[in-house]
């Protein structure tokens, strides 16, 4: 029997980062599509499980952005651990709930990355009980169809659809991300905000973002608006 493939855990070029982000987005969309088909067939536990997998795939894109600006071997190793650690990839699943609760500005989404929050672990547990029977609590046997209903499966598929959207990422976009974010990464919130604004402005200059107002600045200062032209 041939030896299995070894996982890579080193540095990547801007082109390789972009390729990885696009692969993750495409696979997230595939998993979400499969989950939707299962939901239509009332296979709720399997639909929920695949939706969670889709959410995890979509979460790889933000981790790869962090990898692009990693400054040393320790940072790179931590990024790869997060890339392959389920609960590090699913932090964004709470995003629609935060939006429904009024979150609009960049700072409003800080709870997604709170290390003390248990929402990533909760979603991972949902995935487990969607796949497997288990003995829980006071010697209670859990079966997927008993705990995963239509409402939960539909909710998770909807979240996967939201998080799996997005355009292809180009090598130039990642190069500009590195140019603006790497020098200030984790130095201070204010410097990071300024770098995000400058990155978006540079994206506009290279026709990688819509002309007009700086939407990143708007998001940071005033929050996103429900209407695209507002």
C-alpha positions in Angstrom: 0.0 0.0 0.0 1.4 3.4 -0.9 2.1 6.0 1.7 -0.6 8.6 2.3 -0.3 12.2 1.4 1.5 14.4 3.9 -0.2 17.6 5.0 1.7 20.7 4.0 2.4 23.3 6.8 4.8 25.9 5.4 4.7 29.2 3.7 2.6 29.9 0.6 2.9 32.5 -2.2 0.1 35.0 -2.9 -0.9 32.9 -5.9 -1.1 29.8 -3.8 -3.1 31.6 -1.1 -5.6 32.8 -3.7 -5.9 29.3 -5.2 -6.5 27.8 -1.8 -9.2 30.4 -1.0 -11.0 29.7 -4.3 -10.8 26.0 -3.8 -12.3 26.3 -0.3 -15.1 28.6 -1.6 -16.0 26.2 -4.5 -16.0 23.2 -2.2 -18.1 25.1 0.3 -20.7 25.8 -2.4 -20.6 22.1 -3.5 -21.3 20.9 0.0 -24.0 23.4 0.5 -25.6 22.3 -2.8 -25.6 18.7 -1.6 -27.0 19.7 1.7 -29.9 21.5 0.0 -30.7 18.4 -2.1 -30.8 16.3 1.1 -33.0 18.9 2.8 -35.5 18.6 -0.1 -35.6 14.9 0.5 -36.2 15.4 4.2 -32.9 13.9 5.2 -32.5 16.4 7.9 -29.5 15.1 9.9 -27.4 14.5 6.8 -28.4 17.9 5.4 -27.3 19.5 8.7 -24.0 17.7 8.8 -23.1 18.7 5.2 -24.1 22.3 5.9 -21.7 22.4 8.9 -19.0 20.9 6.7 -19.7 23.7 4.1 -19.5 26.3 6.9 -16.1 24.9 7.9 -14.8 25.0 4.3 -15.9 28.6 3.9 -14.1 29.4 7.1 -10.8 28.4 5.6 -10.7 31.6 3.5 -10.2 33.9 6.5 -7.5 31.6 7.9 -5.6 31.7 4.6 -5.8 35.5 4.8 -4.1 35.3 8.1 -1.5 32.9 6.7 -0.7 35.4 4.0 0.4 38.0 6.6 2.1 35.5 9.0 5.4 37.0 10.1 7.3 33.9 11.5 7.3 30.2 11.6 5.2 30.1 14.8 2.5 32.2 13.2 2.5 30.0 10.2 2.2 26.8 12.2 -0.7 28.3 14.2 -2.5 29.2 10.9 -2.2 25.6 9.7 -3.4 24.3 13.0 -6.5 26.5 12.7 -6.9 25.5 9.0 -7.2 21.8 10.1 -9.0 22.4 13.4 -12.8 22.2 13.0 -13.8 24.7 15.7 -11.4 27.3 14.3 -13.0 27.1 10.9 -16.6 27.5 12.0 -16.5 30.7 14.0 -18.4 32.7 11.4 -21.6 30.6 11.7 -23.0 33.0 14.3 -22.7 35.9 11.8 -26.3 35.9 10.6 -27.5 35.9 14.2 -25.4 38.9 15.0 -26.7 40.7 11.9 -30.3 39.9 13.0 -29.4 41.4 16.4 -28.3 44.7 14.9 -24.6 44.1 14.2 -23.5 46.4 11.3 -20.0 47.9 12.0 -16.7 46.0 12.1 -16.4 46.1 15.9 -19.9 44.6 16.2 -18.6 41.3 15.0 -15.9 40.9 17.6 -17.9 38.1 19.4 -17.2 35.8 16.4 -13.5 35.7 17.5 -13.9 35.6 21.3 -11.7 32.8 22.5 -14.0 32.3 25.5 -17.1 31.8 23.3 -18.5 28.3 23.0 -20.4 28.8 19.7 -17.7 27.0 17.6 -17.8 24.0 19.9 -21.6 24.0 19.8 -21.7 23.8 16.0 -19.1 21.0 16.1 -21.3 19.1 18.5 -24.3 19.5 16.2 -22.2 18.0 13.4 -21.3 15.0 15.6 -24.9 14.3 16.6 -26.0 14.7 13.0 -23.7 11.9 11.9 -23.6 9.5 14.9 -25.7 7.8 17.5 -24.3 8.3 21.0 -24.9 7.8 24.7 -25.5 11.2 26.3 -26.4 12.8 29.6 -28.1 10.3 32.0 -27.5 7.2 29.8 -29.7 8.5 27.0 -29.2 7.1 23.5 -29.2 9.8 20.9 -30.0 9.1 17.2 -29.6 11.8 14.5 -33.3 11.8 13.5 -34.4 12.3 17.1 -32.3 15.5 17.6 -32.0 17.1 14.1 -35.3 18.5 12.8 -36.3 20.4 9.7 -36.0 23.8 11.3 -32.4 23.2 12.5 -31.3 21.7 9.2 -32.9 24.5 7.2 -31.2 27.1 9.4 -27.8 25.6 8.9 -28.2 25.2 5.2 -29.2 28.9 5.0 -26.1 29.9 6.9 -24.0 27.8 4.6 -25.5 29.5 1.6 -24.6 32.9 3.0 -21.1 32.1 4.0 -20.3 30.2 0.8 -21.0 33.2 -1.5 -18.2 35.3 -2.9 -16.1 36.0 -6.0 -12.9 34.5 -7.2 -9.9 35.8 -5.4 -7.0 36.9 -7.5 -3.3 36.8 -6.9 -3.2 40.6 -7.1 -5.8 40.9 -4.3 -3.7 38.8 -2.0 -0.5 40.8 -2.9 -2.3 44.0 -2.0 -3.6 42.4 1.2 0.0 41.5 2.2 1.2 44.9 1.2 -1.2 46.8 3.5 -2.0 44.4 6.3 1.3 42.5 7.0 3.2 45.6 8.3 0.5 46.3 11.0 -0.9 42.9 11.6 -2.0 42.7 15.3 -0.1 45.9 16.2 -3.2 47.9 17.1 -6.9 48.0 16.2 -6.6 51.5 14.8 -3.6 50.6 12.5 -5.5 47.5 11.3 -8.6 49.6 10.4 -6.5 52.1 8.5 -4.7 49.3 6.7 -8.1 47.8 5.7 -9.2 51.1 4.3 -6.0 51.6 2.3 -6.2 48.0 1.0 -9.7 48.5 -0.3 -8.6 51.8 -1.9 -5.8 50.0 -3.6 -8.2 47.3 -4.7 -10.3 50.0 -6.4 -7.2 51.4 -8.2 -6.6 48.0 -9.7 -10.2 47.4 -10.7 -10.7 44.7 -8.1 -13.4 46.6 -6.1 -16.2 48.8 -7.3 -15.5 52.5 -8.0 -16.9 55.1 -5.8 -16.9 55.4 -2.0 -14.6 53.2 0.1 -17.0 50.5 1.3 -14.5 49.3 3.8 -14.3 52.7 5.4 -18.1 52.8 5.5 -18.2 49.4 7.1 -15.7 50.4 9.8 -17.2 53.8 10.5 -20.9 53.5 9.9 -21.6 49.8 9.2 -22.9 48.1 6.1 -26.3 49.1 4.8 -29.1 46.7 3.8 -29.5 48.3 0.4 -26.5 48.1 -1.9 -26.8 51.7 -3.1 -27.4 53.3 0.3 
